[in-house]
Amino acid sequence: MEFGRLSDLIRAELEIPDNLLVLSGIALGCGNPGHPANRPRSLRRSIQEVVRFKEL
């Protein structure tokens, strides 16, 4: 079952309001730090600004 079909269940269980997105990402493989595609770095907000941890 794809993640999208679980959206309502995840929102209800984790009390995520409709104005926030539910995202998931998976990276596969081994990183190559020397590859040119891995050189650019973007500015990112701190984890405290974008993540809320909830004990289950």
Protein Blocks (a to p, Z undefined) as FASTA:
>chain_A
ZZklmmmmmmmmnopafkbccdddddedjddfkbmklmpccddddfklmpccddZZ
